Every structure is written in structure tokens, then in C-alpha cells.
Amino acid sequence: MAKPGTLPRLVHGAEVWQNARLVIMTRLHDLEGLSTCLADSALITQLHDMRIAARRLRYSLELFMDAVPPVHTEVATTALNICREMQDLLGAIHDADVLMPQLVEQMHRELKPGLPNEKNVAPFGVHFINWDSCTGLISTCRDVMQERDHAFDKINEAWRVQKEAGIFVALAAAAGVGADA
């Protein structure tokens, strides 16, 4: 798992928004840094790390929403909704990545009685394997793969739409550190 960016030193006694901006910018930077994994659906660990980064940004936005100046509330709310959607889609991808090896392991257990071993060197017979179970597992594996592929397509679409709309750019501008954003 990727480590989150180190938060800059918060300013004691400062307005909440001044420190909130530091947290939001760090979490936004973490999320954007992981977005390169959207180019390859096989980057399982990086996609999970992106999910965690989206969750951290989401929770930071939720925590500090009351401190967001009214002029920036709309962009912060939109960014929060995008983070929720991304977290859900990346969660569906992660669930599939966790489930698939378990399904394959079950398939292995179903097929094992039909494989020759030290005790059974004869060729396997048709009745040593629960073929109905195997058929069901294969069907489930295909469904999980299709759902994962669909979630991956949707997360890429959500990222593209967010980029085209400039949502995270606007959030970064609103939370811009240095100026009184």
C-alpha cells in the first residue's frame, strides 16, 4: 500500500480553513499521483492504493466541509461526490480482485479429485469431479470479470469527465496554499 503524502506542518491558532487547505491539497496530490494506474487494469495494488487515496480525500472534504468558504462550497461538494463515486468503483474493482483468487482456489478443489496423484495413478473418471459446481464457478468468474471490467471503464470515464470539467483543478485552486484562496 502506498503511503499517504506527509501533511505539511499545520499552523497553530490559524483559521480552520487555512489548515484544511493543507490537508486537502496533500490528499488531492496523493490521488492525482496514483491516477496513472488507470491506464492499465492489471495494476491491482495501485488501483487499491488509488481507492484509499480517494477515501482519504473524501474524508478530508467531509471533515472540513463546514470550514470551506461559501464561494468554494460548490466545487468542494462536487469533488466530494466524485470521490464517493471513485471510491465505490475502485471498491468494486478491489472486491473482484480479492474474490477471483478465492473462486479459482475453489475450482482447484473441485478439480483435484479427478487428477492423478500418488494414491490414484489411474486416469480420472467422469464422476470424480462435480462438473455442475465447476460450471457454476466458471460462470461466476466470468460475471465477476465483466463487472470488474465495467467498473474499470466507469472509473476511467469518471476520471476523464472530472478532468474535462476541471473539478480537481478548481478544488486545488480553492485550496491553493500560499494565496488567501
Buried (B, 14 or more C-beta within 10 A) or exposed (E): EBEBBEEEEEEEEEEEBBBBBBBBBBBBBBBBBBBEBBEEBEBBEBBBBBBBBBBBBBBBBEEBEEBBEEEBEEBBEBBBEBBBBBBBBBBBBBBBBEBBEEBEEBBEEBBEBBEEEEEEEEEEEEEEBBEEBBEBBEEBBEEBEEBBEEBBEBBBEBBEEBEEEEBBBBBBEBBEEEEEB
